[in-house]
Amino acid sequence: MEERQTAIETTESKSMKDAWRKDYRHQNKRFIAWLEASQYTTVAAEGIREFTDVERSDPTKYCFAHKKDLNYGGFNASVFMAFLAETRVKNVSEVDPTKHILKSVGDVRKYGDAIQWGTEMAGERLLQTYYEQVDKWKRAYKKEHASAKADGRTEENDAEPISSILFTMMCTWAVQEGNIFVWVFGLMQWNLMARSINVDPSLFHNMKRGQSDSIEVLPDKTKSDQGGEFVTVKNIYGNPLNPFVSAFLALAVWLSLSSAWLEHTEKLFREAKSKEGSASSKYCRQLKMIIKRNFDEVLYCAVESGL
């Protein structure tokens, strides 16, 4: 029985990376610290507890080095929304002190994700009223963030789309410098409309000939979908009018130049024994250097595009 239970726990442990679990614990720790220092003394006294020795010694509870957790049953949604309302503000605008710089919707949402994960680890259930109140607040914040973004009051590191003109320039520079890796990796990211971290684990079995003149790509998983339950097929097409942005041509060149080491692996971009995310990091690092070397042209393109 013990061996079977161990086997079950081993499989369940693959549902999420430990780095994400640690991040969730850290986010809940921040809420706990805020609650202890707040005016909500009664809520803090009733809503915070110490991990038991049994929980700390249980590897499936993922306590790590943390000592405190929340009582999720009867969780006070109003107090949590007060925390979110305060946390959503990154800093006060230097131009107008009455206006705030807001954090991204994703950054704020992670605190709610951490609460739900902590509830699952504790074997408890949140009240239905919690979901109703917090979901309503999240919808309102999306609208607030959209208005603030139009007013230039959101984090500068919030992801912004790039124009097709700038992307074409980036591909051209990569080819001119002989950096085929950045060229093909960037085209895969553009065509798949994916984060670089989701292009990183691309395998040959993820690709096949499409029904039309395309290559169908179906990833095993993504960063936000580790189980691969919601992945969808994406089609990549060639571009006979502009070779610099032709994914077919870039793939052909990459496969030809990398044939020696690709013969022994299914990984399209990640070399043997390299860590997960290494290809993505390499791409981001090298693309950043290309951008720096052509910064004046990038700046001009951004101004012309109204960015």
C-alpha positions as CSV (number, residue, x, y, z in Angstrom):
1,M,0.0,0.0,0.0
2,E,2.8,2.4,0.9
3,E,4.5,1.8,-2.5
4,R,1.2,2.5,-4.3
5,Q,0.6,5.7,-2.4
6,T,4.2,6.8,-3.2
7,A,3.5,6.1,-6.9
8,I,0.3,8.2,-6.7
9,E,2.1,11.1,-5.0
10,T,4.9,10.9,-7.6
11,T,2.5,11.3,-10.4
12,E,0.5,14.1,-8.7
13,S,3.8,16.0,-8.0
14,K,4.2,16.5,-11.8
15,S,1.0,18.6,-12.0
16,M,3.0,21.8,-11.2
17,K,6.6,22.9,-10.9
18,D,8.0,23.4,-7.4
19,A,9.1,26.9,-8.5
20,W,5.4,27.8,-9.0
21,R,4.4,26.2,-5.7
22,K,7.1,28.3,-3.9
23,D,5.9,31.4,-5.7
24,Y,2.3,30.7,-4.5
25,R,3.6,30.2,-0.9
26,H,5.5,33.5,-1.1
27,Q,2.4,35.4,-2.4
28,N,0.3,34.0,0.4
29,K,3.0,34.9,2.9
30,R,2.9,38.5,1.6
31,F,-0.9,38.6,2.2
32,I,-0.4,37.2,5.7
33,A,2.2,39.8,6.5
34,W,-0.2,42.5,5.2
35,L,-3.1,41.1,7.2
36,E,-1.0,41.0,10.4
37,A,0.0,44.6,10.0
38,S,-3.4,45.8,9.0
39,Q,-6.4,47.2,11.0
40,Y,-8.2,43.9,10.6
41,T,-7.0,42.4,13.8
42,T,-9.9,40.1,14.4
43,V,-9.8,38.7,10.8
44,A,-6.0,38.2,11.3
45,A,-6.5,36.3,14.6
46,E,-9.1,34.0,13.1
47,G,-7.7,33.8,9.5
48,I,-4.0,32.9,10.2
49,R,-2.7,29.7,11.6
50,E,0.6,27.9,12.1
51,F,1.5,24.8,10.0
52,T,1.3,21.7,12.1
53,D,4.4,19.4,12.4
54,V,2.5,16.8,10.4
55,E,2.0,19.2,7.5
56,R,5.6,20.3,7.5
57,S,6.8,16.8,7.4
58,D,4.4,15.9,4.6
59,P,6.0,16.5,1.2
60,T,2.7,16.7,-0.6
61,K,1.7,19.8,1.4
62,Y,4.6,21.8,0.0
63,C,5.1,24.0,3.0
64,F,8.8,24.5,2.2
65,A,10.3,26.9,4.8
66,H,7.0,28.7,5.6
67,K,5.6,28.6,9.0
68,K,2.1,30.2,8.6
69,D,-0.9,29.5,6.4
70,L,-4.4,30.8,6.1
71,N,-7.7,29.4,7.3
72,Y,-9.5,29.1,4.0
73,G,-12.8,28.0,5.2
74,G,-14.9,31.1,5.7
75,F,-12.1,33.2,4.0
76,N,-12.9,36.9,4.1
77,A,-13.3,38.1,0.5
78,S,-13.7,41.7,1.5
79,V,-10.4,41.9,3.3
80,F,-8.7,40.1,0.5
81,M,-10.1,42.6,-2.0
82,A,-8.8,45.4,0.2
83,F,-5.3,43.8,-0.1
84,L,-5.7,43.6,-3.9
85,A,-6.8,47.2,-4.1
86,E,-3.6,48.3,-2.3
87,T,-1.3,45.8,-4.1
88,R,-2.5,46.8,-7.5
89,V,-0.7,50.2,-7.2
90,K,2.9,50.0,-8.1
91,N,3.8,53.6,-7.3
92,V,2.4,57.2,-7.6
93,S,2.9,59.0,-10.8
94,E,5.7,61.6,-10.7
95,V,3.8,63.8,-13.2
96,D,0.5,63.8,-11.2
97,P,0.6,62.6,-7.6
98,T,-3.1,62.0,-7.6
99,K,-2.7,59.3,-10.3
100,H,-1.4,55.8,-9.6
101,I,0.8,53.5,-11.8
102,L,-1.0,50.2,-11.9
103,K,0.4,46.7,-12.0
104,S,-0.6,44.4,-14.8
105,V,-3.8,42.3,-14.5
106,G,-1.7,39.2,-14.5
107,D,0.4,40.2,-11.5
108,V,-2.7,41.0,-9.5
109,R,-4.5,37.8,-10.6
110,K,-1.6,35.7,-9.3
111,Y,-2.6,36.4,-5.7
112,G,-6.0,34.9,-6.3
113,D,-4.4,31.9,-7.9
114,A,-2.2,31.5,-4.9
115,I,-5.3,31.5,-2.6
116,Q,-7.0,28.8,-4.6
117,W,-3.9,26.7,-4.7
118,G,-3.4,27.1,-0.9
119,T,-7.0,26.1,-0.4
120,E,-6.4,22.9,-2.4
121,M,-3.3,22.1,-0.4
122,A,-5.1,22.6,2.9
123,G,-8.0,20.3,1.8
124,E,-10.5,23.1,2.3
125,R,-13.1,24.8,0.2
126,L,-13.7,28.5,-0.4
127,L,-17.2,29.9,0.0
128,Q,-19.2,30.5,-3.2
129,T,-19.5,34.2,-2.1
130,Y,-15.7,34.5,-2.3
131,Y,-15.7,33.6,-6.0
132,E,-18.6,35.9,-6.7
133,Q,-17.1,38.9,-5.0
134,V,-13.5,38.4,-6.1
135,D,-14.4,37.6,-9.7
136,K,-16.5,40.8,-9.8
137,W,-13.5,42.8,-8.5
138,K,-11.2,41.2,-11.1
139,R,-13.6,42.2,-14.0
140,A,-13.7,45.8,-12.7
141,Y,-9.9,45.9,-12.4
142,K,-9.5,44.8,-16.0
143,K,-11.5,47.8,-17.1
144,E,-9.6,50.1,-14.7
145,H,-6.3,48.8,-16.0
146,A,-7.5,49.4,-19.6
147,S,-8.3,53.0,-18.9
148,A,-5.1,53.5,-17.0
149,K,-3.1,52.0,-19.9
150,A,-4.7,54.5,-22.3
151,D,-3.6,57.2,-20.0
152,G,0.0,55.9,-19.7
153,R,-0.4,54.8,-16.1
154,T,0.6,51.1,-16.2
155,E,3.8,49.3,-15.6
156,E,6.4,49.9,-18.4
157,N,7.4,46.3,-18.3
158,D,3.8,45.3,-19.2
159,A,4.1,43.3,-22.5
160,E,3.3,45.4,-25.6
161,P,2.8,44.0,-29.1
162,I,5.4,44.9,-31.8
163,S,4.5,45.9,-35.3
164,S,4.9,43.7,-38.3
165,I,7.3,46.3,-39.7
166,L,9.6,46.1,-36.6
167,F,9.4,42.3,-36.6
168,T,10.5,42.2,-40.3
169,M,13.4,44.4,-39.5
170,M,14.4,42.1,-36.6
171,C,14.3,39.1,-38.9
172,T,16.4,40.9,-41.5
173,W,19.0,42.0,-39.0
174,A,19.3,38.4,-37.7
175,V,19.9,37.0,-41.2
176,Q,22.4,39.8,-42.0
177,E,24.3,38.9,-38.9
178,G,24.2,35.2,-39.7
179,N,22.1,34.4,-36.6
180,I,19.9,31.7,-38.0
181,F,18.8,30.6,-34.5
182,V,17.2,34.0,-33.6
183,W,15.7,34.1,-37.1
184,V,13.9,30.8,-37.0
185,F,13.1,30.9,-33.3
186,G,11.5,34.4,-33.7
187,L,9.5,33.3,-36.7
188,M,8.2,30.3,-34.8
189,Q,7.2,32.5,-31.9
190,W,5.5,35.0,-34.2
191,N,3.6,32.4,-36.2
192,L,2.5,30.4,-33.2
193,M,1.6,33.6,-31.3
194,A,3.4,32.1,-28.3
195,R,5.7,33.1,-25.5
196,S,9.4,32.2,-26.1
197,I,9.2,29.8,-23.2
198,N,6.5,27.8,-25.1
199,V,8.6,27.6,-28.3
200,D,11.6,26.4,-26.2
201,P,10.5,22.7,-25.9
202,S,9.4,22.3,-29.5
203,L,9.8,18.7,-30.7
204,F,9.7,17.1,-34.1
205,H,6.6,15.1,-33.2
206,N,4.8,18.3,-32.5
207,M,4.8,19.1,-36.2
208,K,3.3,17.5,-39.2
209,R,2.2,18.4,-42.7
210,G,-1.1,20.4,-42.7
211,Q,-4.1,19.8,-44.9
212,S,-3.2,22.8,-47.0
213,D,0.3,24.3,-47.7
214,S,1.1,24.5,-44.0
215,I,2.9,22.9,-41.1
216,E,0.6,22.0,-38.2
217,V,2.1,22.5,-34.8
218,L,0.5,20.9,-31.7
219,P,2.6,21.4,-28.5
220,D,2.5,18.9,-25.7
221,K,2.0,21.6,-23.1
222,T,2.5,25.3,-22.5
223,K,3.7,27.3,-19.5
224,S,0.1,27.9,-18.4
225,D,-1.2,24.5,-19.3
226,Q,1.2,21.9,-18.0
227,G,-1.2,19.1,-18.6
228,G,-1.7,20.0,-22.2
229,E,-5.5,19.9,-21.8
230,F,-6.2,23.1,-23.7
231,V,-3.4,23.2,-26.4
232,T,-4.7,23.9,-29.9
233,V,-3.2,23.2,-33.4
234,K,-1.5,26.2,-35.0
235,N,-0.7,26.4,-38.7
236,I,2.5,27.9,-40.0
237,Y,2.7,29.1,-43.6
238,G,5.5,30.2,-45.9
239,N,5.9,33.6,-47.3
240,P,7.0,33.6,-51.0
241,L,6.9,37.4,-51.2
242,N,9.4,38.1,-48.4
243,P,12.1,35.4,-47.6
244,F,13.1,37.2,-44.4
245,V,9.8,36.4,-42.8
246,S,9.2,33.0,-44.4
247,A,9.1,30.3,-41.6
248,F,9.4,27.5,-44.2
249,L,12.7,29.0,-45.5
250,A,14.0,29.7,-41.9
251,L,13.2,26.1,-40.8
252,A,14.9,24.6,-43.9
253,V,18.1,26.6,-43.3
254,W,18.1,25.7,-39.6
255,L,17.5,22.0,-40.2
256,S,20.3,22.0,-42.8
257,L,22.8,23.8,-40.7
258,S,22.0,21.9,-37.5
259,S,21.5,18.4,-39.0
260,A,24.6,16.9,-37.2
261,W,23.2,17.3,-33.7
262,L,19.5,17.2,-34.7
263,E,20.1,13.7,-35.9
264,H,20.3,12.5,-32.3
265,T,17.5,14.4,-30.7
266,E,13.8,15.3,-31.2
267,K,14.4,18.8,-29.7
268,L,14.3,21.4,-32.4
269,F,16.1,24.2,-30.5
270,R,17.3,22.8,-27.2
271,E,20.6,21.0,-27.3
272,A,21.2,17.7,-25.6
273,K,21.4,17.8,-21.8
274,S,20.5,21.5,-21.7
275,K,18.0,22.7,-19.1
276,E,14.4,23.6,-19.8
277,G,14.1,27.2,-20.9
278,S,17.7,27.3,-22.1
279,A,16.8,27.9,-25.7
280,S,14.3,30.6,-24.7
281,S,16.9,32.4,-22.6
282,K,19.4,32.1,-25.4
283,Y,16.9,33.6,-27.9
284,C,16.0,36.5,-25.6
285,R,19.6,37.3,-24.8
286,Q,20.8,37.3,-28.4
287,L,17.7,39.2,-29.7
288,K,18.4,41.9,-27.1
289,M,21.9,42.3,-28.4
290,I,20.6,42.6,-32.0
291,I,18.1,45.2,-30.9
292,K,20.9,47.2,-29.1
293,R,23.1,47.2,-32.2
294,N,20.2,48.6,-34.2
295,F,18.6,50.8,-31.5
296,D,18.4,54.0,-33.6
297,E,16.3,52.2,-36.2
298,V,14.1,50.6,-33.6
299,L,13.5,53.9,-32.0
300,Y,12.6,55.5,-35.3
301,C,10.2,52.6,-36.1
302,A,8.5,53.0,-32.7
303,V,8.0,56.7,-33.2
304,E,6.6,56.2,-36.7
305,S,4.3,53.5,-35.3
306,G,3.0,55.8,-32.5
307,L,4.3,53.5,-29.7
